Amino acid sequence: MNSDVALFWVQEAIKVAIMVIGPLLGTALVVGLIVSLFQAITSIQEMTLAFIPKILAIALILLFFSPWMLEILTDFTTGVMNFIPQVSK
């Protein structure tokens, strides 16, 4: 295995990681901004007000997107496992 192949698999792993974590991070960002804006407008500085909506939104997104995430991870893992015999040649 040369460095080009190793670099390809590292790039694929990073792409898969970004694709899988993207919806969760995006949701946390949007909900966090909305809650922060609400706290700034109402002058409520409750710690749980910032934490609970994020957890609920991430859990909802995880429930909705988990089949897609599992498919992406399974496809990547299958590709890696299918490539292993070519490395030992």
N, C-alpha and C positions, 0 to 999 in steps of 0.2 A: 504494500500500500504506500503510495507516494503522498507527498504533502498536498497535492491538488485534491485527492480523494478525501483526505482527512479534513481539509478546509471546507469541502462541499458538505460533509456530514455535520460539521460544526455550524455552518450557515443554516442548514436545514433544521437543526435542533433549535437554533435561535429563532427562526421563523415560526416554528411550531409553538415554542414557548410564548412568543408575542401574540400569536393567534389565539392561544388558549386563555391567556391571562388578560388579553385586551378588553373583552366585555366586562370582566369583573372590575378592572381598574377604572375603566370609563364610567361605569355605574357609580363606583365609590367617589370619583371626582365630581360628577354631576350632583349627586345627592349631598356631598359635603359642601359644595358651593351653595346649593339651595338652602341648606340648614344654616350655614354661616351667614348668608344674606338675611334669613329670617331672624337669627339671633342679633344681628347688627341693627335691624329695624326695630325689634321689640326690646332690645337691651336685656334679653334673658341670657344669662351666662351659665346655664346648666350643662354639666359635662355629659350626662346621659342623653341629652337632647341631640348632641352631635354624634353619639356613638350608636344608639339604637336604630335610627332610620337607615344608617349605612349598613348595619348588619342585616336588617330585614330586606333591604333592596338587593344586597349581594346574595342572600339566600334565595330570593325569588329569581334572580338572574341565573344563579347556579342551577336551580331546579329546571328552568326553562332551557338553558343552553347545554346542560350536561350530556345529552345524547350526541350533540354535535362535537363537543369537546372530546368525548370518549372515542368518537369515530376518527377525529384528527390524530389523537394519540395512538390509536390502534393502527392506523395506516402508516404512521411514522415508524412504530415499533416493528411492524411487518416488513417495511422496507429495510430497516437495519438488520433484522434477522435473515432476510433473504440475501443480503450483501455479504454476510459473514463467510460463506463458503468461497466467495471470490477472493477474499483476503488471504486465505490459506493456500492459494495456488502458487 
